[in-house]
Amino acid sequence: MTSLTPSRHSDDVAFSQTESVSSDRHAARTATGRIIETDIPSRLDSLPWSGFHTRVVIALGVTWILDGLEVTLAGALAGALKQSPTLQFSNVDIGIAASAYLAGAVLGALGFGWLTDRIGRKKLFFITLAVYLVATAATAFSWNLWSFVLFRFLTGAGIGGEYTAINSTIQELVPARYRGWTDLVINGSFWIGAAIGAVGAIVLLDPQHFGPDTGWRLAFFIGSALGLVVLLMRLWIPESPRWLMIHGQPERAEKIVSEIEAAMPVEGRASGAAPLPMIKLKMRTHTPLNEVRQALSGAYRQRALVGLTLMASQAFFYNAIFFTYALVLTDFFGIPASNIGWYILPFAAGNFLGPLLLGRLFDTLGRRTMIAFTYGASGILLAVSGYLFAAGYLSAQTQTIAWMVIFFFASPAASAAYLTVSETFPLEIRAFAIAIFYAIGTGIGGVIGPALFGVLIDSGSRNTVFAGYLFGAALMIAAAWVAWRFCIRAERQPLEQVAPPLAVVE
């Protein structure tokens, strides 16, 4: 047990919200430099799966659903935005708006990621959700290209901030033996949001229901409505005890873990016969940026290069193709804009089934084997389907089937990139590391990809688009080699064993 005074009397899972911010800051300041020995990480990892973990997954994992919704709307509404009497976007305008969303996500991840490690996970996942809610609702009132681009940028900033706060919190609350599969399925839930966006587009873009300048506006309120529900659910999620135990609040961390344990079924709790591993830590209020830089460029340099490679390659692969998915269907296959949603549904199904069915193999066969396999398979399949597209062998239906198969493998690959960068760095810099690699990877691959493919599609040449597909395939195959050569064994391992905290005392 933690070498503090434990409080195990509470059996109320609704964690106390009465502690003031000022008292937390005061406690953290006065505890700076204090050394504690604690078993909090071991206790969290030894817990059986419970309703608490399910609530964490639902309330925090919904971030990916919101991102899937936003990205799908951007693609499914592309035709409607071109036909809107107010906006009258071109293909290049669609690409610019998509890149603005991703640019916002990059800057939001960096800014909010730094704050997440500095002031805590819980404060940030309320702030980032609020930014998203306001910005996505404001998008519905856009009056020209630049207002639309601004609101999409701010929406992306909220989502980018969500990634850093949410991924770090989930990693730190879910037991190690469930971490890989849970993380992949949560990331794969992006495609539940994609399906919601597709169905919403089908209904709202139907000219029998709404006019050409009304349906796309109403579509952007879907995310706001879903986000409001989630905002209430998050009131029941505690701060990360792992973050608290280092940042000067070990008593509060102990209280939260005790409350989680008290809510567990008695028969499901781990036996207390054998003592759990302890860890000795020197508490601090924050981690200086210079220490972050030294960790990433020194002891964790190889992991940083692996994370960057995985994030950048999957970002280009995904964003380039999915943000311009609707344009390929409308421009090359003549599919009406109002019918795009029907083609996104099977695509979304393949993307969700990939992590769901392959996810457990990342915990059994291991990270290195499965990451290399899924990245490599995705790249090879894209190259083959790209050739068939350029040669004119595919119809809209067979093209959709091809994408469905490709992204059955690409979806767990992309999810594994987030898993890798969120579990292989120390606790104090975890959220900021996620932010850095998400930002750089998305900046290199994501922001450039949609705009580039918008230009390639605008050329009207299938061979030109095929060249873009080949480039994306080459990036994925190269990332597969990097994963096979350099990925570390993190499956079923405690986070503190994969990457000891910077505050650990030997």
N, C-alpha and C positions, 0 to 999 in steps of 0.2 A: 504494500500500500504506500501511498504518498507519505513522506515524512512530515505531515502536517496534522491538523486535527480533522479527521474525516467526519462528514455529516451524512449519515445513511438513513436518517429518519423520514425523509420525504418520499412519498409514493405518488406525487403529483407530477405528471409529465409536462404540464404546462409550465415551462420554465419561467422563473420570476423575472418580471420586467421592471422591478422597482428600483434597481440599483441605478444611481444617477451617473451620468457621464463624468461629472467632476470627481466623484468619489473613485471611479475606476481609474481615472488619470492620476489621481493622488496616490492610490495604492501602487500603481505601476511605477511611479517616480520613486517612491520610498523603498520599493523592493529591488531597484536596479542594483546589480552586482551581487545580489544574494544567491547562494548556491543551494539548490534543493535536489533531493533524490526522489524520483517518482516512478510509479508503475502505471501511470495514466495511459500511455500508448499501448502497453501490453493489455490492460483491461479493456480498452476499446477494441483491440484486435481479437480478444478472446470471446467477445459477445456473440450469441447466436443471432441469426436474422430475426427481426421483430417488427412490430408495427411502427416503431420509431424509425427504423431504417427505411421502411416503405414511405413514410411521410417525408423523410429527407429527400428521397429520390423523386417523389412527385412534386414537392414544393420547389426544389432547386433544379431538378432536371428539366423542368418545363422551359428553361432558357433555350434549349435546343429546339423545342417545338416552336417557340416564337421566332427563332432565326429561320427555321424551315418555312414557316408561314411567310415571313418577309421576303425571303429569296424566291419562293414560289410565286408570290404575288408579282414580284418584279418581272419574272419571266412570263407568267400567264397573262399579265395585264399589258404586256408589250404591245400587242396588236391594238388593244383598246386605247392606249396612250397615243398611238400613231393616228387613230381615227377620231380622237377627242377634238371637238370644235375649238376648245380653249387651248389645248397644249400642242396638238399636231406634231408630235415628235417624229424624228427620223431614226433610222437604225443607229446612227452614231450618237444621237441624243440618249437613246436607251442605254447604250454602252457607257456613256458618261455618267448617267444616273446610277447605274450599277457600280461603277468604280467609285463614285462618291460615297455610296453606302459602305463599301469595303474600306475606303480611306478613313471614314468616321470610325469604323470598327478598330482599325489599326491604332489611331490616336486615343480612342476611348480605352482600349486595352492597356496601353502604356500608362496613361494618367491614372486610371482607376486601379490598375494592377499595382502600381507603386503605393497608392493609398491603402489597398487591401492588406498588404504586408505591414503597413505602418499603423493603421488605426483599427484593423480587425475585419474579419470576413462579414459579420452580420450587418454592420453599419453600411457596408458597400453594396450588399445585395439588395438593400432597400433603395439606396440612392440610384443605382444603375437601372433598376426596374422602373423607377419614377421617370427617369430621363427617357427611357424607351416609350412609356405610355404617352407622354406628352407629345413626343416627336412623331410617332406613327399616326396619332390622331390629327396632328397638324398637317401631315402629308395630304390628307383628304381635302384640305382647303387650298392646295397649290393653284396658282394662277398663271404661271409660266415655267419655263425650263429651270431658271435659277432658283425660284422658290422651291420647286420640287427637289432639286439637287440639294439645297440646304437642309430641308427636312429629312431627306434620306440620309444625309451625312450625320445628322444628330441621332436618327434612329440607329444607325450603325454604331455610333459612339456608345449608346446605351447597351447594345448587344455585346460589343467588344468588352466593355467593362464587366458585363455579366459573366463572360467566359472565365475571366481571371478569378473573380470572387467565388463563383459557383464550383468550378472544377477543383479549386484548392479545398473548399469546404467539404465537398463530397468525398474526396480522397482521404481527408483527415477524420471523417466520421464513419466510413464504411470499413468493416473488418477486412484484413489483408486477404483472406482466402476468397472473398467475394469481389475484390476490387477490380480485377480485369474485366470479367463478364459484365458486372454492373456498369462500369464506365463505358464500355462499348455499346451496351444497350441504351444507356442514357444519351450518348452521342448519336446513336442511330435513331432516337426519337425525333430528331430533326425531320425525319420523313413522315412522322405523324402530322407535324405542322405543315409539311408539304402537301399532304393529302387534304388537310383542312383548307389550305389555300386553294387547292385545285377545285374542290367542291364549291367553295365560295365563289371562285371565278366562274364556274359553270352556271351558277344561279344568277349571280349579279351581272354577268356580261350578256345574259340572254336579252336581246332587244325587245322581247315580248314583255319583259318585266320592268326594265329600266332603260332610260335613254343613254346614248353613247358618252355623255359627260357626267353621268350620275353613278352608274354601276361601279366603276373603278374607284370612285371616291368612297362609296360605302364599304368596299372591300378592305380599306385600310383601318376601319373601325373594328374589324374582327380581332386583331391583336390587342387593341386597347381593352376590349371586353374580357378577353382571356387573361390579360395581365392584371386587371383589377381583382379577379378571383384569386390569382396566385399571390398578390400582395397581402391578402388576408391570411392565406395559408402559411406564409413565411413568419408570421408572428409567433408560431409554435416551434420554430427551429432555433436552437441555441447557438451561441458563439462556439467556435471550434475550441475544445479544451486543449488541444495541442498548441494552438496559437496563444491561448491564455497562460499556459504554464511557463512559457518562455518570456512573455511580455508582462511580467510583474504581477500576475493575478492567479497564482497557483491555488489559492483557497476557492476562488470562483470556479476554476477548472475542476477541482475535486468535487464541488457541490453538483455541477452539471453531470459528471460521470456517475456519481452516486445516485442521482435521480434517474438516469437512464437505466442503471442496473436494477434499481428498485422496481421499475416498471416491467422487468423481464419475468417470464414465467419461471417459477422456482426450479422446475425440473429441467429447464433449458440452460440454466446458468452453469458456467464452467466450475469444475470442482476446485475448492480452495486448498486441496491437499498439498499440491506443489506450489511453492512461491513463484510469482510471475517475475520475469526479468525487469530489473530496475534500470533507470537511466539518470545520470547526474548532469544537471544543467546549471549554467550561470545566467540569471535572468537579465533582461535588457528591455528598454522601452522601444527601440527600433534598431534596424540594421542599416548602417551607413551605405550610401550608394557605392563608395569606393570598395567596400567589402564585397558587395554584390559583383562589381566588376572583376575583382581579384579572384573570386570563386569561379566565375564563368570563364575567365581567360586562363586560369591556372589549373586547379585540381579537377575542375569539371569541364575542361576545354573540349575533350573528345565527345562527351555527352552533349555539349552545346552544339557541336558540328552535326551530330546525328539528328538532334531535335530540329535544327534549322533545315537540314536536307529533307526530312520527312514532312515538315510543315509546308515548306515552299513548293515541293513537288505536288502534294495533294491539293494545295490551294489553287495552283494554276489548273490542274486537271479538273477539279470540281467546278470552280467558279467560271472558267472559260466556257465549259460545256453547258452547265446548267443555266447560267444567266442568259445564254443565247439559244437555249433549247427551243423556245417558242419561235424564234426567228427562223431557225432551220426548218421547222414544220410549216410555217406560213410561206416562206420565200421559196423553198425548194420542193415542197410537197403540196402546196396549195391548200393547207388546212385552214379553215376560217378561225379567226381569233377567238370566237366564242366557244369553239370546240377544243381548245388547247388543254383544258383541264382534264378531259377524258384520256389524253395521252400521258399526262403527268401521273395519274393514279397508278398504273402498272409500274412506271418508273420508280415511284415512291415505295411501292410494295417491295420491289427488289432491293432497294436501299435499306429498308428496315429489316427485312428477313436476313440479310447478310450478317449484321452484328448479332442478331438474335440466335441464329443457328450456328454460326462459327465462333461466337464470342467465348464460349467455354474452352475452346481449344487454345486460346491465348493463355489460359491458366493451367492447362494440362500439357500440351505439346510445348508451350513456352512462347515468350514474346518474339525471340529472334526468328524462330522457324515460321511462325504465322505472319509476322509483319513482312518478312521477305517474300513469302508465298503470295500474300494478297496484293502487295505492290506490284510484283512481277506479273501476276495473272492479269491485273487491271491494264497494265501497259500493253501487253501482248494482244489482249482482246480488243483494245481501242485501235491499235494499228490495223488489225484484220478488218474490223467493222468500218474503219475509215476508208480502206481500200474499196470495200464493197459499195460504200456510199459514193465515192468518186466515180466508180465504174457504172453507177446507175442500176445496180442489182437490187437495191432495197426500196421498198415502199414505205409509206409512213408507218404502217403497222409493223413491218419487219425491222425497221430502224428502231422503233420503240422497244421491240423484243431484244434487239442487240444491246441497246443501252441498259435495259433491265438486267441482262446477264452480266455486263461489264461492271455495273455498279453494285451488284450482289457482292463482288469481291472488293471493289473500290471503297464501299462504305465502311466495312471494318478496318480497311487500311487507313482511311482518313481518321477514323475514331482512334486507332492505335497511335497516331501521331500525337493527339492530345493526351492520351494516356501516358505516352513516353515522357513528354515534357513536364507532366504534372506529378510524376512519381520518382523521377531520377535526380531531383535537386533538393537541397536542404529546406526544411520547413520555413525558415526565416525569409527565404527568397523564392518560395514556390510560386506564389501568385505573380510576382514580378517576372519570374522566368517564363511562366506561361504567357504573360503579356509580351515579353520581348520576342519570343519565338513565333507567337501568333502574329505579332505586328510585322516582324521582318519577313516571315514566310508569306503572309497575306500581301504585304507590300510588294514583294518580288513576284509572287505568283498570282495573287488574287486581284489586285488593282489593275495590273497590266492585262491579265487574261480577258476579261469581258470586253474592254475597249478594243483590244487587238482582234478578237473574234467578231466584234461588231463590224470592224473594217473589212475583215476577210469575207464575211457573209454578204456585205454590201457590194462586194466585187461581182457577185453572181456566179462565181466560178467554183465548181465542186472540187477541182484540183487544188485551188488555193485554200479552201477550208480543210482539205485532207492534209495539207502541209502543216496546218496548225494542229491537227489531231496527232500527226507523227511527232511533233515537238513535245506535246503533252505526254505521249506514250514513252518517249525517250527519257523524260524526267522521272516517270514512275519506275522504269526499269533500272535506272541509275540509283534511285532511292532504295530499291530492293537489294541491290548489291551492297550498299552502305549498311543497311539493316542486318544483312547476313554476316557482314564482316565485323561490325562494331557494336551492335545492340547488346545490352547487359541482361543478365538473368534477374528479373524483378518479380516474376510470377510467385504469388503466395508469400512474398517476403514482407515483413513490417517496413513501413516507410523509413523508420529510423535506422534500419539495417541497410536498406538500399542507398540511402543518403543521410548520414548522421547530421543532426542539427549543427549549425555553426557554433551554437552556445554549449555544446556538449563538453563536459569536463572529464578527462580520462582519469 
